[in-house]
Amino acid sequence: MKKVIVTTLVVLGIAFVSCFGIFVSDNVKALFGMSADALAGDSSVTRYSRSEMAPSPVVAAAPLEEQAMKEAAPKADFKKSALGVMGSGKGGGGFGIGGIGTRGRGAGVSSAFGGAPADEAEESGRFDDAPAPATRAWFPETFLFEPLVVTDAQGRANVPVKVPDRLTTWRVLALAHSREGSQAGTVASFLGTLPTYVEPVTPPFLYAGDVVKLPVQVVNTTERDVNAGLTMSATGATLSSAGGTVKVPAGGSALQYVTLTTTRPGEATFKTVLEGTDAAEKRIELKPMGRREVLTKAGTLAAPRTFTLTGPANPLPGTEALRVRVYPGALGLVRNELSAAPGRGGVAEDAYLLQLLGQAPGLLRSLGATPDSPTIRDLSILATQRVMQHSRAPTVDAATLLTEAAFAHPENPVLQRLGERLALQVSMAQRADGTCQGANGWTLQRLLVTTAECVRATQAANQNPASIQRATAVKLKASGAFERNLARVADGYTAAAILASGALAGGGVDGYRKLVLDGITDAPDGGKFLRVDSGVVRSDGVTPSPYEATALAILALDGVKDAPIADLGSYLLSGYSPYVGWGDGRANLVALRAAVKLFKDPVPAGVKITIERDGKAMASGSFDANALQDVLTLDADADGSAGAHDWTIRAEPAVPGLGYSLQLVSYAPWTDEPGGGLELKTELPKLIKVGLPADVKLTAAAPGGIALKVAFALPAGVQADSTALTRLVSNGVITRFETEDGLITLHVPPQANGASWQTNVTVIATLGGTLHSGASLLGTEGFPTREKAFAPVTWKID
C-alpha cells in the first residue's frame, strides 16, 4: 500500500527520515522466541570480540520500484495529519494504518489489502462470498531511508512511501536541523495488521534435498470466532498437505504444520491463502549440495570463437548453469571494475582502485557514458583513506605503486602533496647509473623492470617546474641504463616493460621491440600472448602471469604497424574475471590501461550474441540501442554439459571491441580431500529438538603456532547461541566470532604443536526435519588460500 508520511518538526529546515520494523510479528515471536527474526529472513551479521568493534554503517533497503510490488500492493494516500497520533480503528490496535491521523474507527487495513471489510465477515465468522485477497509478498526489514528531506516554511514535509506487506509495528525516526544549527527529532510508530491473517514461517534458504516441517499460524484479532479454509501450495518443492478448514477463536490463533520437500536447486515459493481475508507468499532460496565446479573462458568477439570445455563427470541434477557476460568494449570493463575493485585489498589493489577512480570520470565521458559523480566521490574517499594508511612509512616499492594513483586526483590537494612526497622518495632511490632500487640477490632483469616502473611513477609528477625537472632527470638517466643493457636483455617481458615506461625515444627502441615481437606466441583459441620465460619476475619478485605480460606488450607495441594488437587483446580479455580482474593490483594496473587503449571505439547498436553447445543454441541476446553502455548478461540452464563439449560464441556482426566472459557452473557430489595438514570433525548430539539448546562438538587439527579460522556451516533454521559464543571468547577458547544465516565463523588462537583444538558450540534449532548444512571450512588466519573444505553434514531435528 502507498502512504504519505507527514513529518511535523519544530525546527524548520532539513530532515532525515527512516522507517524500519520493530517486530516481525508479536504472535510469531511469542511462539518461536529469538528465532523469529531469522526465520523471517533477517540476514544481518552479528559480531563480538574482546576489542570494541567499529560501528556498522547504516544501509537503506527500499526497493520501491519493483514491479512485483506495484502489482501486489494497492495504493492509498494518507495526508490528513502527522505521524504519532494513535489510531483506534480495526487495524489491530496501536498506531493502526487505518487510523493514522484520526481518532475513530478508521478505514480498516483489510480493505487496503483487498480483503473484505471486517464488519461483513464478522456477521457469520466465514468469508465464503468475499473476493480473493491480494497476496502479500514483500517483507523487508527496513523500507525507508531518506537522508535529505527539505521541509516547508512550517516545518512539514510529505514523504510518499509504499508500506511493505509485513504485518508488524513500524518505527519512524525523523531528525531535523535548521540552517542556523538548531536541531529536533521525533519518533513515531504505526501497526500494519489485518483483522484475520495467515503467517507462514519460512527460512531464508534451504538446500536441495531438505525435508522441513514449516509452521503456519492463523491469527484472529476480531471479537468473533473464524471458520475458514486454509489453502497451501508450493512451486519448486512439494507439500505434504494442501490445507483444509481452520477454526480460530476470537482474539486467538491456530497453528498448522506442513512438510515441504525440496529436490532441485533454484527457488521455491510457499503460498498460503486464508479464505477471503489474507494471502501470503514467501520465497525460499534452494541452494545446491555438492562441491562447486567452475569452468571459465573469455576473449573478444572480433570473430566467432569455438572451444572445448569438459564439465564434471557426475554433476548433481539441476546444478549446471551457464552465464555469459558481454562487455561493450572498454566501457563495460571500466564499469565492472568500478563495482568490483573496492572489495579487494592490499597496497597494489588500493593503488589500482584510487587510480581507477581518478581516471574514471574522463574514461566514462570519452566512452559515451555519464559518470555517477556521488558514487565515485564516496569511493574515492574510501580509497584515499586506505592509501593514506599505506603511505605512513612506505617502502620505495609501495611509493612507486602509490605515486601515479595519488596524482590521478588533481582536485585533491592532500593527494597532490602525497604524490609529491612519494615521487621524491622514488627519485631518490635512483642510482647514479640510472637504475632504481635493487638489493643483494637481485637479477639484472628484475632491476630493469623495477627501473621502468620508477620512471613511470615519476613521470606522473608534472605539476610544477621542480617536479618536471626531477622527472626529466630520472627519465634521462634511466634511458641510458636501458640502452647500455640492451644486449643483456633476453626476454620479451622485460623489453615490453622498458618500452611501456616511455623512457626510450630513439636508441634501443628497435632492439627492444624485436624482443617483444619474438616473444609473442599463438594461443589455442586463436589469440596471441607474450611468453614469460623461466626466471623472469616482476619488480616484487613474483613471476608475472601471461595476461600481465600481454598487457605490457599491447602498451609497448602501440602504434607499431602490423603488430598483432587485436589477437593480443583477445588473449588479454580471456584472462579477465569479473571478481578479481586479471589478478592482483599490479596486474590490474597494467591490464586496464591496455584494455582501454584497445577497445575505445563505440559498439554499434543491434549486435546479436549467440552461445551454442555442440551446434545447438543455448542462449542469445542483443545490445539495445539505448543500453550500449551496459554489460549484457545471458543466463541459461546447462543440463547435459558433463564431459567434453564444443562451445561457440559469436557476435553478428563481429565487433573487435566486444569482450566476453563465460562461466559454466555445476555442483559435483562431495568428496573430502585427504591431506593438507588441516582436519575438522563435527559431532552432532544424538537428539536435537526444536527450540532447545544443543551442543555440537568441533575438533580441529592444524600445524601449531598458527591462528585458525573455522567457518562452521549450519542448516536452515539453526541459530547460534550468541551468549554461549561470548562465553567462549571470555574463556579464551576463541578470540572472536561472527554469525549469519547458515554460518558461524570462529577465530581460534594458535595452538601448541601436536595439540588439537576442541570445543562445544551451542545452537538452537527452530525448524524440524531432515536438513543439510553447507560445507564447513578450516583455514589459517591471513592466508585465504590455505583452507580446506569439509563435506556437508545431515541434521535430523525432531
Order of alpha helices (4+ residues) and beta strands (2+ residues): beta-beta-alpha-alpha-beta-alpha-alpha-alpha-beta-beta-beta-beta-beta-beta-beta-beta-beta-beta-beta-beta-beta-beta-beta-beta-beta-alpha-alpha-alpha-alpha-alpha-alpha-alpha-alpha-alpha-beta-beta-alpha-alpha-alpha-beta-beta-beta-beta-beta-beta-beta-beta-beta-alpha-beta-beta-beta-beta-beta-beta-beta
